Amino acid sequence: MIIFDLACTRGHRFEGWFASGEVFERQQAAEQVRCPVCDDAEVSRLPSAHVAVSKGGQVSAPAPAPATPPPAAPGPDVTAGLPAEVVARLREIVRGTENVGPRFPEEARRIHYNEAPARAIRGQASPEEASSLREEGIDFAPLPPFLTEDRH
């Protein structure tokens, strides 16, 4: 088992455990290695400071890692400082909803007035449409962009 220090393009750092470097490269090429915070598939290896100790007790310095630019800092709304597990669970919940797109106000009303089957939906609404839904007593909540960006 080999452990790599990884980072996504948004600057989230994390570890990945792989059977070998070849397995990591194969999974990375297939976009199977993803950031646990923002689900970004553009992941790169970072220089590692792991030190190997030989049987004789001497410490051998690791080979110098190639210079790579530091990852970009995350944007202000990336995950609102939430733990990776919470973000992953929230994304799982959002993925389990039906995206009705710009038909959101219409579909929310149909569900609210029992004209359509009750189900979890998401979509877009203008500020005016959102205000109208609130006035009608229809419960909904805006989702932050890091939960609604299409990553697949």
MOHU-V282289 format. One record per residue. N is the residue number from 1. RES is the residue in one small letter. SS is DSSP state (hx for helix, st for strand, lp for the rest). PSI is psi in degrees with one decimal (999 if undefined). D_CENTER is the distance of its C-alpha to the mean C-alpha in Angstrom with 1 decimal. Layout:
# MOHU-V282289
N:RES:SS:PSI:D_CENTER
N:RES:SS:PSI:D_CENTER
This chain:
# MOHU-V282289
1:m:lp:135.7:24.8
2:i:st:141.6:23.4
3:i:st:126.2:20.7
4:f:st:141.2:18.9
5:d:st:127.0:17.4
6:l:st:161.5:14.3
7:a:st:148.0:12.3
8:c:st:176.1:9.9
9:t:lp:-15.3:11.5
10:r:lp:2.2:10.1
11:g:lp:4.2:12.0
12:h:lp:130.4:9.9
13:r:st:142.8:12.3
14:f:st:169.1:12.4
15:e:st:149.8:14.9
16:g:st:136.4:15.2
17:w:st:126.1:18.4
18:f:st:155.1:20.2
19:a:lp:-31.6:23.7
20:s:lp:170.3:24.5
21:g:hx:-35.2:23.5
22:e:hx:-40.6:24.4
23:v:hx:-43.1:22.0
24:f:hx:-49.2:19.1
25:e:hx:-40.2:20.3
26:r:hx:-45.5:20.7
27:q:hx:-37.3:17.2
28:q:hx:-43.4:15.8
29:a:hx:-32.6:18.1
30:a:lp:8.1:17.0
31:e:lp:35.4:13.2
32:q:lp:-13.6:12.8
33:v:lp:116.6:11.5
34:r:lp:150.8:7.7
35:c:lp:130.1:6.0
36:p:lp:-13.0:5.7
37:v:lp:-50.7:4.4
38:c:lp:1.2:2.1
39:d:lp:18.3:2.8
40:d:lp:133.3:5.9
41:a:lp:-7.3:9.0
42:e:lp:87.3:11.3
43:v:st:138.8:11.9
44:s:st:155.4:15.3
45:r:st:142.8:17.6
46:l:lp:157.0:19.0
47:p:lp:141.8:22.6
48:s:lp:146.7:23.4
49:a:lp:23.4:26.2
50:h:lp:140.1:27.0
51:v:lp:132.4:30.8
52:a:st:138.9:32.8
53:v:st:126.4:36.0
54:s:lp:169.6:38.8
55:k:lp:-27.3:41.3
56:g:lp:-2.0:43.8
57:g:lp:-1.0:41.8
58:q:lp:141.6:41.2
59:v:st:128.7:37.9
60:s:st:134.7:36.8
61:a:lp:143.4:34.6
62:p:lp:156.7:31.6
63:a:lp:141.9:31.9
64:p:lp:137.5:30.6
65:a:lp:149.1:27.1
66:p:lp:144.9:26.9
67:a:lp:128.7:26.2
68:t:lp:144.9:22.7
69:p:lp:147.8:21.8
70:p:lp:146.2:19.5
71:p:lp:152.8:15.9
72:a:lp:146.7:15.5
73:a:lp:143.5:15.0
74:p:lp:149.7:12.0
75:g:lp:167.0:13.1
76:p:lp:-25.5:14.7
77:d:lp:16.8:12.4
78:v:lp:-59.7:9.0
79:t:lp:11.3:8.6
80:a:lp:28.2:12.3
81:g:lp:15.9:12.7
82:l:lp:148.3:11.4
83:p:lp:148.5:11.3
84:a:hx:-37.4:8.3
85:e:hx:-38.2:10.2
86:v:hx:-45.1:10.5
87:v:hx:-43.8:7.0
88:a:hx:-42.0:6.6
89:r:hx:-40.9:10.1
90:l:hx:-41.7:9.7
91:r:hx:-38.2:7.4
92:e:hx:-42.4:10.1
93:i:hx:-46.2:12.7
94:v:hx:-40.5:11.8
95:r:hx:-22.8:11.8
96:g:lp:5.1:15.2
97:t:lp:159.7:16.7
98:e:st:126.2:18.8
99:n:st:108.5:18.0
100:v:st:3.4:21.5
101:g:st:-135.8:20.7
102:p:lp:-7.6:23.7
103:r:lp:7.5:25.7
104:f:hx:-51.8:23.8
105:p:hx:-44.1:26.8
106:e:hx:-46.5:29.2
107:e:hx:-37.4:27.3
108:a:hx:-40.2:26.7
109:r:hx:-45.2:30.4
110:r:hx:-42.0:31.4
111:i:hx:-45.5:29.5
112:h:hx:-39.6:30.9
113:y:lp:18.4:34.4
114:n:lp:32.0:34.2
115:e:lp:-8.1:34.6
116:a:lp:155.1:31.5
117:p:lp:141.0:30.1
118:a:lp:131.6:27.8
119:r:lp:163.1:24.2
120:a:lp:125.2:20.7
121:i:st:162.2:20.0
122:r:st:159.9:17.9
123:g:st:-158.3:19.0
124:q:lp:147.9:20.5
125:a:lp:141.1:23.5
126:s:lp:164.1:25.6
127:p:hx:-37.4:26.5
128:e:hx:-43.4:29.9
129:e:hx:-40.2:28.7
130:a:hx:-42.3:26.5
131:s:hx:-42.0:29.6
132:s:hx:-41.7:31.7
133:l:hx:-42.9:29.4
134:r:hx:-42.4:29.6
135:e:hx:-30.6:33.4
136:e:lp:-2.4:33.7
137:g:lp:21.3:32.0
138:i:lp:119.1:28.9
139:d:lp:134.2:26.0
140:f:lp:167.4:22.6
141:a:lp:139.4:19.8
142:p:lp:146.4:17.8
143:l:lp:138.8:14.0
144:p:lp:151.5:12.1
145:p:hx:-34.3:10.7
146:f:hx:-14.0:7.0
147:l:hx:-20.4:7.6
148:t:hx:-8.8:9.9
149:e:lp:135.0:9.1
150:d:lp:118.0:10.1
151:r:lp:9.8:8.2
152:h:lp:999:11.1
